[in-house]
């Protein structure tokens, strides 16, 4: 294989130097599809020097996957004017960075290379800018047979336009009648659109106009407007949102105090949350009573917590469960510092004075035990991550995952993993495997397996087994087989352990794990992977086949 790799690599470079793009791509496919990325990189580097566009594109992809985004940017940019795939790759990278230049490269990829992916991204950017009428028209322009992928996006944008028009018409009627209830009801189609507002922030301008119109007629619509602002706008919208809620509360709308409690709790402002919950709970709002019970329980204010839970209803099963938990908590001698909400005021004071450790501890308690929303936690977690704390870096990556910011998510997972955080190593392994960079994934899983877990051992051993490194795989899979029998990954560990034992000639030992794997493989393993992912299916072990071969060999 080493000689074959060298022969094909040299042929790739020769083709690139001769300007034979078709042949160069064929040899690049050998390295990519054969899962020899490590071996392909030095040859792609030489082909890049010779000017081969597809080698630029391929090397850029793996530079990006392996964390060198500036190098990926430079490689894509060098050929993006003449290679549509690189124009698309550059556009995606810039879009992930929040760089508006992305639109220019998507445009070039479409106009110069008729890249349908670039066209779709351009249409989505039009929608993201709020140009909802233009996006479907652009996507439907100049289409050819086979351009079916655009229709999904056309249907989405047209359906949003129809929902907006429906809201506008209903609001026109409500305003004409001065009907506040009808105005609030008119907003309902917008509730289902909220998942799209994050991807297409330009739509929020039109939606905000509808909320504002309804707010003029209805206290309940003012509450909906406030929630919309907190979910879709930045921190600068908070005073407006809070003002809308206070106005609704002063007008006698009972739900406003409860929502104020929720939003203050999400922000980590527990004293304000308690005050507003108390106002709603005193008016008989069950959800506010429940939330007050939870808040008091977390602060070890047991008698108050019990009183609020009992107001919800002592026959309620969930209330009974909470009262039982409080009884158990009363028997505890100590409270773990990371669960003690009574520490929050002191931690916040120290955090605001610049204490990085206090800021991280404050953010962790807010996130894990105080009901704070992820978007309000970055400011508390980030200082410790920037100071080099791998646990904080991992938690920051988790926040960015929740906030759907992939470039920041992956950057912080990588920083954490490089500092030795095992869960972050697992995430980097998954990311590499997702992008078919199996050699890089294996390295990350091996580092993750240093935590002693059977799952990470199975993942590392599986990839080693799939590339034929059976002796290397055996200790990882032995550990996974011994420790993970009852775990969700136990059947998969058994299958690969049996395969490795078979390949190493340890036939009698292979029988037990292969029988265990064969019995549950279809339900426990194959069902967890997509039937359309041919690459994964082609790499997957077949324990029934392995078992048959082992049993036949033992009989012989």
C-alpha positions as CSV (number, residue, x, y, z in Angstrom):
1,X,0.0,0.0,0.0
2,X,2.9,2.4,0.8
3,X,4.3,1.9,-2.7
4,X,0.8,2.3,-4.2
5,X,0.3,5.6,-2.3
6,X,3.6,6.9,-3.5
7,X,2.9,6.0,-7.1
8,X,-0.5,7.6,-7.1
9,X,0.7,10.7,-5.2
10,X,3.5,11.3,-7.7
11,X,1.0,10.8,-10.6
12,X,-1.3,13.4,-9.0
13,X,1.5,15.9,-8.8
14,X,2.7,15.1,-12.4
15,X,-0.9,15.6,-13.6
16,X,-1.2,18.9,-11.8
17,X,2.1,20.2,-13.3
18,X,0.9,19.1,-16.7
19,X,-2.4,21.0,-16.3
20,X,-4.4,17.7,-16.5
21,X,-7.1,18.6,-14.0
22,X,-9.2,15.4,-14.7
23,X,-6.4,13.0,-13.9
24,X,-5.3,15.0,-10.9
25,X,-8.8,14.8,-9.5
26,X,-8.9,11.1,-10.1
27,X,-5.8,10.6,-8.0
28,X,-7.2,13.0,-5.4
29,X,-10.3,10.8,-5.2
30,X,-8.0,7.8,-4.4
31,X,-6.7,9.5,-1.3
32,X,-10.1,10.9,-0.2
33,X,-12.2,7.9,-0.8
34,X,-9.5,5.5,0.3
35,X,-9.3,7.5,3.6
36,X,-5.7,8.3,3.2
37,X,-5.9,12.0,4.1
38,X,-2.6,12.1,6.0
39,X,-0.8,10.6,3.1
40,X,-2.6,12.8,0.6
41,X,-1.7,16.1,2.2
42,X,1.9,16.4,1.0
43,X,0.9,15.6,-2.5
44,X,-1.9,18.1,-2.5
45,X,0.5,20.7,-1.3
46,X,2.7,20.0,-4.3
47,X,-0.3,20.0,-6.6
48,X,-1.4,23.4,-5.1
49,X,2.0,24.8,-5.9
50,X,1.4,23.7,-9.5
51,X,-1.9,25.5,-9.6
52,X,-4.4,22.6,-9.6
53,X,-7.7,24.0,-8.5
54,X,-9.3,20.8,-7.1
55,X,-6.2,20.2,-4.9
56,X,-6.7,23.8,-3.5
57,X,-10.3,22.9,-2.8
58,X,-9.5,19.5,-1.2
59,X,-6.6,20.8,0.9
60,X,-8.7,23.8,2.1
61,X,-11.4,21.4,3.3
62,X,-9.0,19.4,5.4
63,X,-7.2,22.5,6.7
64,X,-10.6,23.8,7.9
65,X,-11.6,20.5,9.4
66,X,-8.3,20.3,11.2
67,X,-8.7,23.8,12.6
68,X,-6.6,26.1,10.4
69,X,-9.3,28.3,9.0
70,X,-6.9,31.1,7.8
71,X,-5.1,28.5,5.7
72,X,-8.4,27.3,4.3
73,X,-9.4,30.8,3.5
74,X,-6.2,31.4,1.6
75,X,-6.5,28.2,-0.4
76,X,-10.1,28.7,-1.3
77,X,-9.5,32.3,-2.2
78,X,-6.6,31.5,-4.5
79,X,-8.8,29.7,-7.0
80,X,-12.4,30.8,-6.1
81,X,-12.7,32.9,-9.2
82,X,-12.2,29.8,-11.5
83,X,-13.4,27.0,-9.3
84,X,-17.1,27.0,-8.1
85,X,-16.5,24.5,-5.3
86,X,-13.9,26.7,-3.8
87,X,-16.1,29.8,-4.2
88,X,-18.8,27.9,-2.3
89,X,-16.3,26.7,0.4
90,X,-15.0,30.2,0.9
91,X,-18.5,31.6,1.1
92,X,-19.5,29.1,3.8
93,X,-16.3,29.8,5.8
94,X,-17.0,33.5,5.6
95,X,-20.6,33.1,6.4
96,X,-19.7,31.0,9.5
97,X,-17.4,33.9,10.5
98,X,-20.3,36.4,10.1
99,X,-18.5,38.1,7.3
100,X,-20.8,39.8,4.7
101,X,-18.2,39.1,2.0
102,X,-19.7,35.6,1.8
103,X,-22.4,36.9,-0.5
104,X,-19.9,38.0,-3.1
105,X,-18.3,34.6,-3.3
106,X,-21.6,32.8,-3.5
107,X,-22.5,35.2,-6.3
108,X,-19.3,34.4,-8.2
109,X,-19.7,30.7,-7.7
110,X,-23.2,30.9,-9.2
111,X,-22.4,33.3,-12.1
112,X,-19.0,31.8,-13.0
113,X,-19.6,28.1,-12.3
114,X,-23.4,27.6,-12.0
115,X,-23.0,26.1,-8.6
116,X,-26.5,25.3,-7.4
117,X,-25.2,25.3,-3.8
118,X,-24.0,28.9,-4.3
119,X,-27.3,29.9,-5.8
120,X,-29.3,28.5,-2.8
121,X,-27.0,30.3,-0.4
122,X,-27.6,33.5,-2.2
123,X,-31.3,33.0,-2.0
124,X,-31.0,32.3,1.7
125,X,-29.0,35.4,2.2
126,X,-31.7,37.5,0.4
127,X,-34.2,36.1,2.9
128,X,-31.8,36.7,5.8
129,X,-31.7,40.3,4.8
130,X,-35.5,40.4,4.9
131,X,-35.9,40.5,1.1
132,X,-38.5,37.8,1.2
133,X,-40.2,38.5,-2.1
134,X,-36.9,38.6,-4.0
135,X,-35.5,35.3,-2.7
136,X,-38.0,32.9,-4.4
137,X,-37.9,34.8,-7.6
138,X,-34.1,34.6,-7.7
139,X,-34.1,30.9,-6.9
140,X,-36.6,30.2,-9.6
141,X,-34.7,32.2,-12.2
142,X,-32.6,30.4,-14.8
143,X,-33.3,26.9,-13.5
144,X,-32.5,23.8,-15.4
145,X,-33.6,20.2,-15.3
146,X,-32.2,18.7,-12.1
147,X,-32.3,21.9,-10.1
148,X,-34.9,20.4,-7.8
149,X,-33.0,21.4,-4.7
150,X,-34.1,25.0,-5.0
151,X,-37.8,24.1,-4.5
152,X,-37.4,23.3,-0.8
153,X,-36.2,26.9,-0.2
154,X,-38.7,28.5,-2.6
155,X,-41.6,26.7,-0.7
156,X,-40.2,27.8,2.7
157,X,-39.9,31.5,1.7
158,X,-43.3,31.6,-0.1
159,X,-44.9,30.0,3.0
160,X,-43.4,32.6,5.2
161,X,-44.6,35.3,2.9
162,X,-48.1,33.8,3.1
163,X,-48.0,33.7,6.9
164,X,-46.9,37.3,7.0
165,X,-49.7,38.4,4.6
166,X,-52.2,36.5,6.7
167,X,-51.0,38.3,9.9
168,X,-51.2,41.6,8.1
169,X,-54.7,41.1,6.9
170,X,-55.9,39.9,10.3
171,X,-54.3,42.9,12.0
172,X,-56.0,45.3,9.5
173,X,-59.4,43.9,10.5
174,X,-58.6,44.0,14.2
175,X,-57.4,47.6,14.0
176,X,-60.5,48.6,12.0
177,X,-62.7,47.0,14.8
178,X,-60.5,48.2,17.7
179,X,-60.5,44.5,18.8
180,X,-57.6,43.7,21.1
181,X,-58.4,40.0,21.4
182,X,-58.5,39.7,17.6
183,X,-55.1,41.6,17.4
184,X,-53.5,39.2,19.8
185,X,-55.0,36.2,17.9
186,X,-53.6,37.6,14.6
187,X,-50.1,37.1,15.8
188,X,-50.4,33.3,16.1
189,X,-48.8,32.4,12.7
190,X,-45.7,34.3,13.9
191,X,-45.2,31.8,16.8
192,X,-44.5,29.0,14.4
193,X,-42.0,31.1,12.4
194,X,-39.8,31.8,15.4
195,X,-37.4,28.9,14.6
196,X,-36.7,30.7,11.3
197,X,-35.9,34.1,12.7
198,X,-32.5,33.0,13.9
199,X,-31.5,31.8,10.5
200,X,-33.1,34.8,8.7
201,X,-32.7,37.7,11.0
202,X,-33.9,40.2,8.4
203,X,-37.4,38.8,8.8
204,X,-37.6,40.1,12.3
205,X,-38.0,43.7,11.1
206,X,-41.3,42.9,9.4
207,X,-42.4,40.6,12.2
208,X,-41.6,43.3,14.8
209,X,-43.9,45.7,13.0
210,X,-46.8,43.3,13.4
211,X,-46.1,42.7,17.0
212,X,-45.9,46.5,17.5
213,X,-49.3,47.0,15.9
214,X,-50.9,44.3,18.0
215,X,-49.3,45.7,21.1
216,X,-51.1,49.0,20.6
217,X,-54.4,47.2,21.1
218,X,-53.8,44.3,23.5
219,X,-52.0,43.7,26.8
220,X,-51.5,40.0,26.0
221,X,-50.0,41.0,22.6
222,X,-47.5,43.2,24.5
223,X,-46.4,40.2,26.4
224,X,-45.9,38.3,23.1
225,X,-44.0,41.2,21.7
226,X,-41.7,41.3,24.7
227,X,-40.9,37.6,24.4
228,X,-40.3,38.0,20.7
229,X,-37.8,40.8,21.4
230,X,-35.9,38.8,24.0
231,X,-35.7,35.8,21.7
232,X,-34.7,37.6,18.5
233,X,-32.9,40.9,19.3
234,X,-29.8,41.7,21.3
235,X,-29.3,42.9,24.8
236,X,-30.2,46.4,23.8
237,X,-33.9,45.3,23.4
238,X,-34.2,44.3,27.1
239,X,-35.4,47.7,28.4
240,X,-38.1,47.8,25.7
241,X,-39.2,44.3,26.4
242,X,-39.3,44.9,30.1
243,X,-41.3,48.1,29.6
244,X,-43.9,46.2,27.5
245,X,-44.3,43.6,30.2
246,X,-44.5,46.1,33.1
247,X,-47.2,48.1,31.1
248,X,-49.2,44.9,30.5
249,X,-48.9,44.0,34.2
250,X,-50.1,47.5,35.2
251,X,-53.1,47.1,33.0
252,X,-54.0,44.0,34.9
253,X,-52.8,41.2,32.6
254,X,-51.9,38.5,35.1
255,X,-49.5,36.5,32.8
256,X,-47.2,39.5,32.5
257,X,-45.8,39.2,36.0
258,X,-45.1,35.5,35.4
259,X,-43.3,36.2,32.1
260,X,-41.2,38.9,33.9
261,X,-40.3,36.3,36.4
262,X,-39.2,33.8,33.7
263,X,-37.1,36.4,31.8
264,X,-35.4,37.6,35.0
265,X,-34.6,34.0,35.9
266,X,-33.2,33.4,32.5
267,X,-30.9,36.4,33.0
268,X,-29.8,35.2,36.4
269,X,-31.5,38.0,38.2
270,X,-33.0,35.7,40.9
271,X,-34.2,38.4,43.3
272,X,-36.2,40.2,40.6
273,X,-37.5,36.8,39.3
274,X,-38.7,35.9,42.8
275,X,-40.5,39.3,43.2
276,X,-42.4,38.9,39.9
277,X,-43.2,35.3,40.4
278,X,-44.5,36.3,43.8
279,X,-46.9,38.8,42.3
280,X,-48.2,36.2,39.8
281,X,-48.3,33.4,42.4
282,X,-50.3,35.6,44.8
283,X,-52.9,36.1,42.1
284,X,-53.2,32.3,41.8
285,X,-50.9,31.6,38.8
286,X,-50.0,27.9,39.1
287,X,-46.9,28.1,36.9
288,X,-45.5,31.0,39.0
289,X,-46.2,29.0,42.2
290,X,-44.4,26.1,40.8
291,X,-41.4,28.1,39.7
292,X,-41.2,29.8,43.1
293,X,-41.2,26.4,44.7
294,X,-38.3,25.3,42.5
295,X,-36.4,28.6,43.1
296,X,-36.8,28.3,46.9
297,X,-35.9,24.6,46.9
298,X,-32.7,25.4,45.0
299,X,-31.8,28.0,47.7
300,X,-32.6,25.5,50.5
301,X,-35.5,27.6,51.7
302,X,-37.4,24.5,52.3
303,X,-40.5,25.7,54.2
304,X,-41.2,28.4,51.6
305,X,-40.7,25.8,48.8
306,X,-43.1,23.4,50.4
307,X,-45.7,26.1,50.9
308,X,-45.6,27.1,47.2
309,X,-45.7,23.5,46.0
310,X,-48.7,22.8,48.1
311,X,-50.5,25.7,46.6
312,X,-50.1,24.1,43.2
313,X,-51.9,21.1,44.6
314,X,-50.9,18.4,47.1
315,X,-52.5,15.7,45.0
316,X,-50.4,16.6,42.0
317,X,-47.8,13.8,41.3
318,X,-45.1,16.2,40.5
319,X,-45.7,18.1,43.7
320,X,-45.5,14.9,45.7
321,X,-42.1,14.2,44.0
322,X,-40.8,17.6,44.8
323,X,-41.9,17.3,48.5
324,X,-40.2,14.0,48.7
325,X,-37.0,15.5,47.3
326,X,-37.1,18.3,49.8
327,X,-37.5,15.8,52.6
328,X,-34.4,14.0,51.3
329,X,-32.5,17.3,51.0
330,X,-33.2,18.1,54.6
331,X,-31.2,15.1,55.6
332,X,-28.1,16.2,53.7
333,X,-25.3,17.5,55.9
334,X,-23.6,19.6,53.3
335,X,-24.4,21.3,50.0
336,X,-21.9,21.0,47.1
337,X,-20.5,24.5,46.4
338,X,-21.4,24.1,42.7
339,X,-25.1,23.7,43.7
340,X,-25.3,26.3,46.4
341,X,-27.3,29.3,45.0
342,X,-26.7,31.1,48.3
343,X,-23.1,31.8,46.9
344,X,-24.4,33.7,43.9
345,X,-24.5,37.3,45.3
346,X,-20.9,37.0,46.6
347,X,-19.6,35.4,43.4
348,X,-21.2,38.0,41.3
349,X,-19.7,40.8,43.2
350,X,-16.2,39.2,42.8
351,X,-16.9,38.5,39.1
352,X,-17.8,42.1,38.4
353,X,-14.6,43.1,40.1
354,X,-12.6,41.0,37.6
355,X,-12.2,37.7,39.5
356,X,-12.1,35.1,36.6
357,X,-12.6,32.1,38.8
358,X,-15.6,33.7,40.5
359,X,-17.1,34.6,37.2
360,X,-16.8,31.0,36.0
361,X,-18.3,29.6,39.2
362,X,-21.1,32.1,39.0
363,X,-21.9,31.2,35.4
364,X,-21.8,27.5,36.1
365,X,-24.2,27.7,39.0
366,X,-26.5,29.9,36.9
367,X,-26.5,27.4,34.1
368,X,-26.7,24.2,36.0
369,X,-28.9,25.1,38.9
370,X,-30.5,28.5,38.5
371,X,-32.4,28.2,35.2
372,X,-30.4,30.9,33.3
373,X,-30.6,30.9,29.5
374,X,-27.4,30.2,27.5
375,X,-27.4,33.5,25.7
376,X,-26.9,35.3,29.1
377,X,-24.0,33.1,30.3
378,X,-21.3,33.7,27.7
379,X,-20.1,36.8,29.5
380,X,-19.6,34.9,32.7
381,X,-17.9,31.7,31.2
382,X,-15.7,33.4,28.6
383,X,-13.1,35.0,30.9
384,X,-12.0,31.7,32.4
385,X,-11.9,30.1,28.9
386,X,-9.8,32.9,27.6
387,X,-7.5,32.4,30.6
388,X,-6.9,28.8,29.5
389,X,-9.2,26.8,31.7
390,X,-10.1,23.7,29.5
391,X,-13.3,23.0,31.4
392,X,-14.5,26.6,30.9
393,X,-13.5,26.3,27.2
394,X,-15.6,23.2,26.9
395,X,-18.6,24.8,28.6
396,X,-18.2,27.9,26.3
397,X,-18.2,25.6,23.3
398,X,-21.4,24.0,24.6
399,X,-23.0,27.4,24.9
400,X,-22.1,28.3,21.3
401,X,-23.5,24.9,20.2
402,X,-26.8,25.9,21.9
403,X,-26.6,29.3,20.3
404,X,-25.9,27.8,16.8
405,X,-22.6,29.5,16.2
406,X,-20.6,26.7,14.6
407,X,-17.3,28.5,14.0
408,X,-17.1,29.6,17.7
409,X,-18.3,26.2,18.9
410,X,-15.6,24.3,17.0
411,X,-12.9,26.7,18.0
412,X,-13.6,26.3,21.7
413,X,-14.0,22.6,21.5
414,X,-10.6,22.5,19.8
415,X,-9.0,24.7,22.4
416,X,-10.4,22.6,25.2
417,X,-9.4,19.3,23.5
418,X,-5.9,20.5,22.9
419,X,-5.6,21.2,26.6
420,X,-6.6,17.6,27.3
421,X,-10.4,17.8,28.0
422,X,-11.6,14.3,27.2
423,X,-15.2,15.3,26.4
424,X,-13.9,17.9,24.0
425,X,-11.6,15.3,22.4
426,X,-14.7,13.2,21.8
427,X,-16.5,16.2,20.2
428,X,-13.4,16.8,17.9
429,X,-13.5,13.1,17.0
430,X,-17.1,13.3,16.1
431,X,-16.6,16.4,14.0
432,X,-13.7,14.9,12.1
433,X,-15.6,11.7,11.5
434,X,-18.6,13.7,10.3
435,X,-16.4,15.2,7.7
436,X,-14.9,11.8,6.7
437,X,-11.5,12.7,8.1
438,X,-11.2,9.3,9.8
439,X,-7.5,9.4,10.6
440,X,-7.9,12.7,12.5
441,X,-11.0,11.3,14.2
442,X,-9.1,8.3,15.4
443,X,-6.4,10.5,16.9
444,X,-9.0,12.5,18.8
445,X,-10.8,9.4,20.0
446,X,-7.6,7.9,21.2
447,X,-7.0,11.0,23.3
448,X,-10.6,10.9,24.5
449,X,-10.2,7.3,25.6
450,X,-7.6,8.4,28.1
451,X,-10.5,9.1,30.4
452,X,-11.0,5.3,30.8
453,X,-14.5,5.3,29.5
454,X,-15.8,2.3,27.5
455,X,-17.5,4.6,24.9
456,X,-14.4,6.5,23.9
457,X,-12.4,3.2,23.9
458,X,-15.0,1.7,21.5
459,X,-14.8,4.7,19.2
460,X,-11.0,4.6,19.0
461,X,-10.9,0.9,18.6
462,X,-13.6,0.8,16.0
463,X,-11.8,3.3,13.7
464,X,-8.5,1.4,14.2
465,X,-10.3,-1.9,13.3
466,X,-11.9,-0.3,10.2
467,X,-8.5,0.7,8.9
468,X,-7.1,-2.8,9.6
469,X,-4.9,-1.9,12.6
470,X,-6.2,-4.9,14.5
471,X,-3.4,-5.3,17.1
472,X,-3.7,-1.6,17.9
473,X,-7.5,-1.9,18.2
474,X,-7.5,-4.9,20.5
475,X,-6.8,-3.3,23.8
476,X,-9.3,-0.5,23.2
477,X,-12.0,-2.9,22.2
478,X,-11.2,-5.3,25.0
479,X,-11.8,-2.5,27.5
480,X,-15.0,-1.5,25.8
481,X,-16.2,-5.1,25.7
482,X,-15.4,-5.7,29.4
483,X,-16.8,-2.4,30.7
484,X,-19.6,-1.6,28.3
485,X,-21.7,-4.7,28.1
486,X,-24.9,-3.0,29.4
487,X,-24.3,0.3,27.8
488,X,-25.9,1.6,24.6
489,X,-22.7,1.1,22.7
490,X,-22.1,-2.4,24.1
491,X,-23.4,-4.3,21.0
492,X,-21.2,-2.3,18.7
493,X,-18.2,-2.8,21.0
494,X,-18.8,-6.6,20.9
495,X,-19.0,-6.7,17.1
496,X,-15.7,-4.9,16.6
497,X,-14.0,-6.8,19.4
498,X,-15.1,-10.1,17.8
499,X,-13.9,-8.9,14.4
500,X,-10.5,-7.9,15.7
501,X,-10.1,-11.2,17.6
502,X,-11.0,-13.1,14.4
503,X,-8.5,-11.1,12.3
504,X,-5.8,-11.8,15.0
505,X,-6.5,-15.5,14.8
506,X,-8.0,-15.8,18.3
507,X,-11.0,-17.7,17.1
508,X,-12.3,-19.2,20.3
509,X,-12.2,-15.9,22.0
510,X,-14.1,-14.3,19.1
511,X,-17.1,-16.5,19.4
512,X,-18.7,-14.9,22.6
513,X,-18.6,-11.3,21.5
514,X,-19.6,-12.1,18.0
515,X,-22.6,-14.0,19.2
516,X,-23.6,-11.2,21.5
517,X,-23.2,-8.7,18.6
518,X,-25.0,-10.8,16.0
519,X,-28.1,-11.1,18.2
520,X,-28.7,-7.4,18.5
521,X,-26.8,-5.8,15.7
522,X,-29.7,-4.7,13.5
523,X,-31.7,-3.2,16.4
524,X,-28.8,-1.8,18.5
525,X,-26.3,-0.7,15.9
526,X,-27.5,-0.6,12.3
527,X,-30.7,1.2,13.2
528,X,-28.7,4.1,14.7
529,X,-27.1,4.9,11.3
530,X,-28.7,6.4,8.2
531,X,-29.5,3.9,5.5
532,X,-28.5,6.5,3.0
533,X,-25.0,6.9,4.4
534,X,-23.3,4.5,2.1
535,X,-19.8,5.3,3.4
536,X,-20.7,4.4,6.9
537,X,-22.5,1.3,5.8
538,X,-19.6,0.2,3.7
539,X,-17.2,0.5,6.7
540,X,-19.5,-1.2,9.2
541,X,-18.7,-4.6,10.6
542,X,-20.9,-7.6,9.9
543,X,-20.9,-9.8,13.0
544,X,-23.1,-12.4,11.6
545,X,-20.7,-13.0,8.7
546,X,-17.7,-12.9,11.0
547,X,-19.4,-15.4,13.3
548,X,-20.1,-17.8,10.5
549,X,-16.5,-17.6,9.3
550,X,-15.2,-18.2,12.8
551,X,-17.5,-21.1,13.5
552,X,-16.6,-22.7,10.2
553,X,-12.9,-22.3,10.9
554,X,-13.3,-23.9,14.3
555,X,-15.1,-26.8,12.9
556,X,-12.5,-27.3,10.3
